[in-house]
Amino acid sequence: SDGTIERLLKDNHTLKTLKLDIPDDVLPSSLNIVEVNTPLTTLEIGSRESHKLPTSLLPRIKGLHCIKLYHPYQPHLLFHSHPSLQQLDLPLNTSESVIELFTILQSNTTLKYLRVEIWNNDIIDSMGTSLQNMLILNQTIEYLEIEDRDGNSISITYPFSLTTGLSHNTSLQELSIFI
């Protein structure tokens, strides 16, 4: 890059939605994104080969309402930079990150759409209680999708936690679970 991304984010005053699919091997060794002036509200960072781009962009762009990522990113960093997030599509690859996300969402009042792609089947076994608590305490989420990237079967404790949480939830309107 010759500063194109930096200029796009600094000098564009109309851009609301941006999808970037730039593999790491094409990016410069460091992006110098200091200022973001665009009224950007939706950001999609594509490609599983793009690890550097989310880390460079997400903390510097404020006010995003919709984020779609194709590579795992720490939930607390997302919600710290984007407390008014309304839609999130996020892959997760550790039990800690899934539990962290569901814990954050227990008290979140802005997120309405959540799609989580689980990258490791072991995570599913450990997320039941945190998912259940999130569903009981969060009355804002209207759409929830949980998918196992590898198509593995779901553990027996997971559906029980899901149904227990759903019995207390009044906001969820659409649920997609791939078993």
Salt bridges, closest charged atoms under 4 A:
GLU35 OE1 - LYS10 NZ 3.97
GLU44 OE2 - LYS19 NZ 3.70
ASP89 OD1 - ARG115 NH1 3.00
GLU100 OE2 - HIS76 ND1 2.42
GLU117 OE1 - ARG48 NH2 2.92
GLU142 OE2 - LYS112 NZ 3.91
GLU145 OE2 - ARG115 NE 3.00
GLU147 OE1 - ARG115 NH2 2.65
ASP150 OD1 - ARG149 NE 3.95
